[in-house]
């Protein structure tokens, strides 16, 4: 069954279970797990998986959100 995280849209990453949307700027991107399919147990786990596929680094921003930065 297809999850909403796989639908076309601004937050789609192409990786099932992971959503990414721009923060205040275009980059970095805020990474979140999809709460509908819960493929990852946390936003941090989703970000680590995203980094292994896309490269870059995952960190926390001032609001304690997980963000991704390309290298």
N, CA, C and O atoms as a MOPAC input file, in Angstrom:
PM7 MOZYME 1SCF
protein

 N      0.84700 1    -1.18900 1     0.00000 1
 C      0.00000 1     0.00000 1     0.00000 1
 C      0.88700 1     1.24600 1     0.00000 1
 O      1.90500 1     1.28900 1     0.69100 1
 N      0.51100 1     2.22100 1    -0.75000 1
 C      1.27000 1     3.45500 1    -0.89900 1
 C      0.98100 1     4.39900 1     0.26100 1
 O     -0.17100 1     4.57700 1     0.65600 1
 N      2.04100 1     5.00400 1     0.80500 1
 C      1.91000 1     5.94700 1     1.92000 1
 C      1.88300 1     7.38100 1     1.39000 1
 O      2.30800 1     7.64300 1     0.26500 1
 N      1.39000 1     8.28500 1     2.19000 1
 C      1.33100 1     9.70000 1     1.79300 1
 C      2.72500 1    10.29600 1     1.61900 1
 O      2.86700 1    11.28700 1     0.90300 1
 N      3.76100 1     9.73300 1     2.24600 1
 C      5.11700 1    10.26600 1     2.08500 1
 C      5.68300 1     9.98500 1     0.69300 1
 O      6.70000 1    10.56100 1     0.30700 1
 N      5.03100 1     9.10700 1    -0.05100 1
 C      5.45900 1     8.78500 1    -1.40800 1
 C      4.73500 1     9.62300 1    -2.46200 1
 O      5.09100 1     9.57200 1    -3.64000 1
 N      3.72200 1    10.39300 1    -2.05300 1
 C      2.98400 1    11.24400 1    -2.98200 1
 C      3.83800 1    12.42200 1    -3.43100 1
 O      4.71300 1    12.87800 1    -2.69400 1
 N      3.58700 1    12.91100 1    -4.63000 1
 C      4.28600 1    14.08500 1    -5.13900 1
 C      3.97200 1    15.28500 1    -4.26200 1
 O      2.84800 1    15.43300 1    -3.78200 1
 N      4.95900 1    16.13600 1    -4.05200 1
 C      4.73300 1    17.33500 1    -3.26500 1
 C      6.03200 1    17.94100 1    -2.79100 1
 O      7.11500 1    17.41900 1    -3.05500 1
 N      5.91000 1    19.03400 1    -2.09900 1
 C      7.08100 1    19.80200 1    -1.67200 1
 C      7.90000 1    19.11100 1    -0.59800 1
 O      9.08400 1    19.41600 1    -0.45100 1
 N      7.31600 1    18.19400 1     0.15600 1
 C      8.04000 1    17.55600 1     1.25200 1
 C      8.55500 1    16.16000 1     0.89100 1
 O      9.21800 1    15.52400 1     1.71100 1
 N      8.27100 1    15.68400 1    -0.29200 1
 C      8.68800 1    14.34500 1    -0.71500 1
 C     10.19800 1    14.29600 1    -0.92600 1
 O     10.77500 1    15.18900 1    -1.54700 1
 N     10.83200 1    13.24900 1    -0.40400 1
 C     12.27600 1    13.08400 1    -0.55900 1
 C     12.63400 1    11.99600 1    -1.55600 1
 O     13.77000 1    11.93800 1    -2.02900 1
 N     11.68800 1    11.14000 1    -1.87900 1
 C     11.98800 1     9.99300 1    -2.71300 1
 C     12.40800 1     8.78300 1    -1.89600 1
 O     12.68400 1     7.72100 1    -2.45400 1
 N     12.45700 1     8.93500 1    -0.58800 1
 C     12.80600 1     7.85300 1     0.32400 1
 C     11.58600 1     7.59400 1     1.20400 1
 O     11.12800 1     8.48100 1     1.92400 1
 N     11.07200 1     6.37800 1     1.13800 1
 C      9.86700 1     6.05300 1     1.90500 1
 C     10.11200 1     6.24600 1     3.39500 1
 O     11.09800 1     5.75000 1     3.94100 1
 N      9.21100 1     6.96800 1     4.04500 1
 C      9.28800 1     7.18500 1     5.48400 1
 C      9.97300 1     8.46600 1     5.90500 1
 O     10.03900 1     8.76600 1     7.09700 1
 N     10.49200 1     9.24100 1     4.93600 1
 C     11.22200 1    10.47200 1     5.26700 1
 C     10.61200 1    11.65700 1     4.53900 1
 O     10.38200 1    11.61000 1     3.33100 1
 N     10.35300 1    12.72400 1     5.29200 1
 C      9.86600 1    13.98300 1     4.74000 1
 C     10.92500 1    15.05100 1     4.97400 1
 O     11.60700 1    15.03800 1     5.99800 1
 N     11.06200 1    15.97100 1     4.03400 1
 C     12.02300 1    17.06900 1     4.18700 1
 C     11.37700 1    18.33900 1     3.65700 1
 O     10.75100 1    18.34100 1     2.59800 1
 N     11.53700 1    19.39800 1     4.39700 1
 C     11.00500 1    20.68200 1     3.93400 1
 C     11.99200 1    21.77800 1     4.26900 1
 O     12.76100 1    21.65500 1     5.22200 1
 N     11.97800 1    22.85300 1     3.49300 1
 C     12.93600 1    23.93300 1     3.74100 1
 C     12.69200 1    24.59700 1     5.08700 1
 O     11.55000 1    24.75600 1     5.51900 1
 N     13.77200 1    24.98000 1     5.73700 1
 C     13.63600 1    25.75400 1     6.97400 1
 C     13.37300 1    27.19400 1     6.57800 1
 O     12.71500 1    27.44100 1     5.56700 1
 N     13.86000 1    28.12700 1     7.33100 1
 C     13.64200 1    29.54200 1     7.03100 1
 C     14.27800 1    29.93300 1     5.70500 1
 O     13.80400 1    30.83900 1     5.01900 1
 N     15.35000 1    29.24400 1     5.35300 1
 C     16.00400 1    29.45700 1     4.06500 1
 C     15.75600 1    28.23700 1     3.20400 1
 O     15.09700 1    27.29600 1     3.64800 1
 N     16.26800 1    28.23000 1     1.98500 1
 C     16.12100 1    27.07300 1     1.10600 1
 C     16.88700 1    25.88300 1     1.67700 1
 O     16.39000 1    24.75600 1     1.67100 1
 N     18.08900 1    26.13600 1     2.16500 1
 C     18.87000 1    25.10500 1     2.84900 1
 C     19.23900 1    25.65300 1     4.19400 1
 O     19.49100 1    26.85600 1     4.25800 1
 N     19.29900 1    24.94600 1     5.23300 1
 C     19.18900 1    23.50200 1     5.32700 1
 C     17.74600 1    23.01900 1     5.24300 1
 O     16.80600 1    23.80900 1     5.33400 1
 N     17.58800 1    21.72200 1     5.06900 1
 C     16.25200 1    21.13500 1     5.05500 1
 C     15.96600 1    20.49300 1     6.39700 1
 O     16.83700 1    19.85800 1     6.99200 1
 N     14.75200 1    20.66000 1     6.86700 1
 C     14.30200 1    20.00900 1     8.09500 1
 C     13.87100 1    18.58900 1     7.71400 1
 O     13.08400 1    18.40200 1     6.78600 1
 N     14.38700 1    17.60200 1     8.42900 1
 C     14.10000 1    16.19900 1     8.16100 1
 C     13.17200 1    15.66700 1     9.25300 1
 O     13.41200 1    15.87200 1    10.44300 1
 N     12.12400 1    14.99100 1     8.83500 1
 C     11.19700 1    14.36000 1     9.77300 1
 C     10.83500 1    12.98000 1     9.27200 1
 O     10.85100 1    12.71700 1     8.06900 1
 N     10.51000 1    12.10300 1    10.20100 1
 C      9.98400 1    10.80500 1     9.80500 1
 C      8.52100 1    10.98000 1     9.42600 1
 O      7.86500 1    11.91500 1     9.88600 1
 N      8.02100 1    10.10400 1     8.60800 1
 C      6.60100 1    10.11700 1     8.26000 1
 C      5.83400 1     9.47400 1     9.40700 1
 O      6.07600 1     8.31400 1     9.74300 1
 N      4.91900 1    10.21400 1    10.00600 1
 C      4.13500 1     9.68700 1    11.11600 1
 C      3.02800 1     8.74400 1    10.64500 1
 O      2.42600 1     8.04300 1    11.45800 1
 N      2.76000 1     8.72100 1     9.35400 1
 C      1.72000 1     7.82400 1     8.83900 1
 C      2.23100 1     6.38400 1     8.74400 1
 O      1.54800 1     5.46000 1     9.18600 1
 N      3.42500 1     6.18300 1     8.17300 1
 C      3.92800 1     4.81200 1     8.01400 1
 C      4.90400 1     4.40700 1     9.12400 1
 O      5.13900 1     3.21500 1     9.32600 1
 N      5.46800 1     5.36700 1     9.83900 1
 C      6.38200 1     5.12000 1    10.95300 1
 C      7.47500 1     4.11100 1    10.60700 1
 O      7.76700 1     3.20800 1    11.39100 1
 N      8.07500 1     4.27100 1     9.43100 1
 C      9.15900 1     3.37500 1     9.02400 1
 C     10.38200 1     3.56100 1     9.91600 1
 O     11.12800 1     2.61000 1    10.15100 1
 N     10.58900 1     4.76500 1    10.40700 1
 C     11.70800 1     5.06700 1    11.30600 1
 C     11.14900 1     5.39200 1    12.68200 1
 O     10.04800 1     5.93000 1    12.79500 1
 N     11.90200 1     5.06800 1    13.72900 1
 C     11.38700 1     5.26600 1    15.08600 1
 C     11.50700 1     6.70200 1    15.57800 1
 O     10.90400 1     7.06100 1    16.59000 1
 N     12.28800 1     7.53800 1    14.86600 1
 C     12.44400 1     8.93500 1    15.29200 1
 C     12.88000 1     9.78900 1    14.10600 1
 O     13.25900 1     9.27300 1    13.05500 1
 N     12.81700 1    11.10700 1    14.29800 1
 C     13.32500 1    12.03300 1    13.28000 1
 C     14.82300 1    11.85400 1    13.10500 1
 O     15.33700 1    11.95900 1    11.99100 1
 N     15.52400 1    11.58400 1    14.19300 1
 C     16.97300 1    11.39600 1    14.13900 1
 C     17.34100 1    10.17400 1    13.29600 1
 O     18.27000 1    10.23100 1    12.49100 1
 N     16.61700 1     9.07700 1    13.48000 1
 C     16.87200 1     7.86400 1    12.70200 1
 C     16.59400 1     8.11200 1    11.21700 1
 O     17.33700 1     7.64100 1    10.35700 1
 N     15.53400 1     8.84400 1    10.92300 1
 C     15.21600 1     9.18400 1     9.53600 1
 C     16.32100 1    10.05000 1     8.93400 1
 O     16.70500 1     9.85200 1     7.78100 1
 N     16.83100 1    11.00200 1     9.70300 1
 C     17.89700 1    11.88000 1     9.21000 1
 C     19.18000 1    11.10100 1     8.95600 1
 O     19.86300 1    11.35300 1     7.96400 1
 N     19.51700 1    10.16800 1     9.82300 1
 C     20.72000 1     9.35700 1     9.61000 1
 C     20.60400 1     8.52300 1     8.34000 1
 O     21.57500 1     8.38600 1     7.59500 1
 N     19.44400 1     7.97500 1     8.09400 1
 C     19.22900 1     7.21200 1     6.86300 1
 C     19.32300 1     8.14000 1     5.64500 1
 O     19.91500 1     7.77400 1     4.63000 1
 N     18.75000 1     9.31500 1     5.74400 1
 C     18.79800 1    10.30200 1     4.66300 1
 C     20.24600 1    10.67300 1     4.34300 1
 O     20.62000 1    10.78300 1     3.17500 1
 N     21.05800 1    10.86400 1     5.38500 1
 C     22.47500 1    11.21900 1     5.19800 1
 C     23.23300 1    10.08400 1     4.52200 1
 O     24.08800 1    10.34200 1     3.67500 1
 N     22.94500 1     8.84500 1     4.87100 1
 C     23.66300 1     7.72600 1     4.24100 1
 C     23.35400 1     7.63200 1     2.75300 1
 O     24.18800 1     7.17100 1     1.97500 1
 N     22.17500 1     8.06100 1     2.35600 1
 C     21.80600 1     7.99900 1     0.93800 1
 C     22.23000 1     9.26300 1     0.18800 1
 O     22.79200 1     9.16700 1    -0.90300 1
 N     21.97400 1    10.43300 1     0.74500 1
 C     22.20600 1    11.70300 1     0.05200 1
 C     23.56200 1    12.34900 1     0.36600 1
 O     23.99100 1    13.25700 1    -0.34700 1
 N     24.22800 1    11.89500 1     1.41200 1
 C     25.46500 1    12.54700 1     1.83100 1
 C     25.14300 1    13.76700 1     2.67200 1
 O     23.98700 1    13.98900 1     3.03400 1
 N     26.14400 1    14.54600 1     2.98100 1
 C     25.94100 1    15.73300 1     3.80400 1
 C     26.00300 1    15.39100 1     5.28200 1
 O     26.52600 1    14.34600 1     5.66800 1
 N     25.46600 1    16.27800 1     6.10300 1
 C     25.48400 1    16.08900 1     7.55100 1
 C     24.10900 1    16.41400 1     8.13900 1
 O     23.34500 1    17.20900 1     7.59200 1
 N     23.82600 1    15.77200 1     9.26600 1
 C     22.58500 1    16.04800 1    10.00100 1
 C     22.96000 1    16.71000 1    11.31400 1
 O     23.90400 1    16.29100 1    11.98200 1
 N     22.22600 1    17.73300 1    11.67700 1
 C     22.45600 1    18.47600 1    12.91400 1
 C     21.12500 1    18.93700 1    13.47400 1
 O     20.06900 1    18.71100 1    12.88400 1
 N     21.19800 1    19.59000 1    14.62900 1
 C     20.01700 1    20.23400 1    15.21000 1
 C     20.10200 1    21.72800 1    14.95600 1
 O     21.19300 1    22.29900 1    14.96500 1
 N     18.95700 1    22.37000 1    14.72700 1
 C     18.94200 1    23.82500 1    14.60900 1
 C     18.60000 1    24.43300 1    15.97100 1
 O     18.49400 1    23.71900 1    16.96900 1
 N     18.43200 1    25.73800 1    16.00300 1
 C     18.16000 1    26.44500 1    17.26000 1
 C     16.84400 1    26.01300 1    17.89600 1
 O     16.66700 1    26.14600 1    19.10700 1
 N     15.92300 1    25.49800 1    17.08800 1
 C     14.61800 1    25.07200 1    17.60500 1
 C     14.57900 1    23.56900 1    17.88600 1
 O     13.50400 1    22.99600 1    18.05900 1
 N     15.74900 1    22.93300 1    17.93200 1
 C     15.90700 1    21.49400 1    18.19800 1
 C     15.25600 1    20.61300 1    17.13600 1
 O     14.83800 1    19.49200 1    17.42600 1
 N     15.17000 1    21.12200 1    15.90400 1
 C     14.70000 1    20.31000 1    14.78700 1
 C     15.91300 1    19.65800 1    14.14200 1
 O     17.00500 1    20.22500 1    14.16900 1
 N     15.73900 1    18.48100 1    13.56500 1
 C     16.82600 1    17.82200 1    12.84600 1
 C     16.89900 1    18.44100 1    11.46100 1
 O     15.90600 1    18.49000 1    10.73600 1
 N     18.08100 1    18.91000 1    11.10300 1
 C     18.26100 1    19.52400 1     9.78200 1
 C     19.34300 1    18.77900 1     9.01200 1
 O     20.20000 1    18.11600 1     9.59600 1
 N     19.28700 1    18.90200 1     7.69000 1
 C     20.27800 1    18.30000 1     6.80700 1
 C     20.96400 1    19.41600 1     6.02100 1
 O     20.32400 1    20.33000 1     5.50300 1
 N     22.28300 1    19.30500 1     5.95300 1
 C     23.10000 1    20.25000 1     5.18800 1
 C     23.92400 1    19.47300 1     4.17200 1
 O     24.55900 1    18.48400 1     4.53700 1
 N     23.93600 1    19.88900 1     2.90900 1
 C     24.79000 1    19.20500 1     1.92700 1
 C     26.25100 1    19.58500 1     2.17400 1
 O     26.54000 1    20.61700 1     2.77900 1
 N     27.13100 1    18.77000 1     1.71600 1
 C     28.57900 1    19.09400 1     1.82900 1
 C     29.05300 1    19.76300 1     0.58000 1
 O     30.22900 1    20.11200 1     0.47500 1

